[in-house]
């Protein structure tokens, strides 16, 4: 299936998101702003059923935030001294297993806030408490907070990709801030598996594309059945084929 047709199908079938969902792409390389979607066979239980937004990918290593695992802890509980948070119900997200004594902020903004780093589209990240205080005070920004992050040493993520622990997909701001984040992994892994299952289905032989489909005939005739019994069968990917190399 051509990539653009799959994208159309994905948008129509996603349901869980109001914008474009991620489109699996063969050979897509990890980069800032892309998603890592854990394979069902993920060996590390800390990353099972995780969708991670990459914030950094370079020779020195990689860094990202798990975007689909909200905790039962409220931001107001994590920062009880912040009076402006006491009436808010924002959950704190588990961003990853590294540095869980620190918090990262992800936000959407039309312009780049001070002390924030651009990720992609209108998505920014910041470790600054000042940025958080400004967002809460202004009250007109979409943001989420994450405790911990996912980190990889040089070459470590590449090794995991070779093991097929992850699927690399493009991302979308609406997905990063999905209203039901717990559904992100299920949606993406199912659509990814459907996409690659279709790619693995036998396709018409490449020669048929050039010469056209064979002329149909009534295969139930006795003479035809006898001829077919004695004729050699061509094989292609384990199925009978009219044309073979």
N, C-alpha and C positions, 0 to 999 in steps of 0.2 A: 504494500500500500504506500503510495507516495506520501512524503512527510506532511505536505500541506493538507491532503485529504484526511490524514489521521488527526491533524489538529482540529479540523472542522468536526469530525466525529467526536473527538474528546470534549469539545465545548458543548455540543448538544447532549452528551451523555453524562457529563460530570455531575450536575445537579447540586452537589455540595458546595459549589463556589459560584459566585455571581459574575466572575470575570473569567479570563482565559485560565484554564488549568495547565499544568506543565505537560509538555509534549516529549515523550521519550525520543532520544536521538542516538542513533548508532554511532559510536566513536566519539561522542561528546566528551570533551576534556573538562576537568574541574577548573573552576575559575571563581573569582569573587562575584557573588550574586547568584550563583547557581545552587541547586539543591542536591544534597546527597540523601537518597532514599534507601534505607536499609533493606537488603534482600531478606526473604523469609528465612534463609539459612544463616543469617548473621550469627557469627560465633561468639561475639562479645555481648553478654546479657545487658550490659550498660547501654548498648545502642540498639537493642531489639526494638523493632517497630518505630524507629526514629526517622524523622525528616529534619535534616540539618541545613541551615542556610550558611553557605561559606562566606566568611568575612575576610579571610586572608588565605592566599595560596601562593607559595613562593618556595625557593630553594631551601630557605631556613625552616620550612614546615608549613602547617596549615592550621586554621582556627575557624570555628563556627559555633552557631547556637542551635540547639534543638528547639524547634518552633512548635511542636505538637504535644508537649507534656506539661500542662498547667498543674500546679500543686494545689493542695488544700489550704495552703498558707496565704493569707491576704497581705497585700503590700502594707496596709496599715498595721498589721501585726508585726511585720518585719522591721518597720520603722515607727515604733510607738511614740517617739518624741515629736514626730511631724504632725502637728495639729491639723494641718490642711488635708491630711490623708484619712482622718478618723471616720469620715462618712463615706469613703470610697470602698468599693467591693472588688477592686482589681486583684486577681490572683497573681502570685509570683510563679514564674515558669522555671522548670528545671532545665537550665541551658546546657548542662553537660557535667561530666564527672570531675573536671579540673577546677581548682580554686573555688570551692563552694563557700568560701568565706568572703567572697566578693560578689558584686552585683553589676550587671550590664543592662543598659537601657537601649531599646530599639524604638524608633519613632518614625512617623511619616510627617514630612514637611515640604512645602513648596520651595522653600529656600533653605540653604544649609545653616543650621544653628551653630553658634559658637561652641567650641569644645565637642564637636560631633564629627564623625567621619562618614563620608558617603559610601554606601554599599552599591545600590543600583536604583534606578527610577527615583522615587521620592522617599526611599528608605535610608535612614541614618542610624548609626550606633554611637553610644557614648558611655564612658564609665563615670561621668561627672554627676555628683549629687546636685550641683548648682543647676545643671540642665534639667534634672528631674524636678527640682523645686520650681523652676520657671514654668515648666509644662503644667504642673499642677495648679499653679497660681493663675496662669492664663486660661486654662480649662478648655482650650479649643484645639488641642492636638491629640492625635491617636498615638498611644505608646503602650509598650509592654516592658516588664522588667524580668530579668533572667538571673538566677543564681547559678554560678558556675558556667563553664563553657567546655566545648569539645576541642581538644588540641592534638596535633600529630607532630612528631619529630620529623626531620628531613627524610623523605623517602617513604615514611610509614604509610601515609594515605595511598600513595601509588601502589604499594604492595597489597593493600587491602582491596584496591580497585582491580588489580590483577587476579585476586582470589574471587572476584565478583561478589564481594561483601556489600557493595553499594551500586546503585544506579545513579548516574549523573544526569540531571534534568534541568531545563531552564526554570526560572521561578517567575512569580507574579506577585505584586504587592497585595492583592486581595487574598491570595493564598497565605502569605506570611501572616496576615492579620485576619485569618478566617474566623468567622463567628463560632464555629465548632472545630477548634484545632485538633481535638482527639480523632476526628474523621480524616485528617489529611493523609496519614500513612495508608490507611485502608483504601482510600480512593486512588491514590497514586500507584500503589503496588498492584492493585487489581487491573488498572488500565494499562500499566506497563506490561504486565504478564499477557494480557490479551493482545497487545500490540506485537510483542515478540513471538507469541504463539502463531499469529497470522503470518509473520515473516517466515516461520519454519514450515508452513504448509507448502507442499509441492506446488509449483507454478507450471503453467504450460511450457513445454519445451521451447527453447529459444528459436529453433528453426520454424516452429509453427507461427511465431510472430512475423516471420518473413514470407512464408509461402501460404499462409491461411489455414483454416481448419479443414480436416478431411471431409469429403463428400459423404453425407449420411446414406445408410442403406439398411435394409431389413436383415438383421443378423440372425433371425430365427429360421431362415431358410435352410433346409437340410444340406444342400451343397456348400453353403457358406460355413455352417457349423463344422462340416467335415474338413474344409480347408483350414479353418482356424485351429483345429485340433493338431494338424500336421505342421502348421507354420511355426517357426521360432518366435518366441516372444521377446520383444525389446524390453529393457528394464531401465528405469530412471528413478532414482531415490526410492527404490523398493516398490514401485508401482509399474503396472504395464504401461508401455508407451508405444505409440505408432512410429515415432521417429527416434532414432538413437544415434549416438556418435559412432 
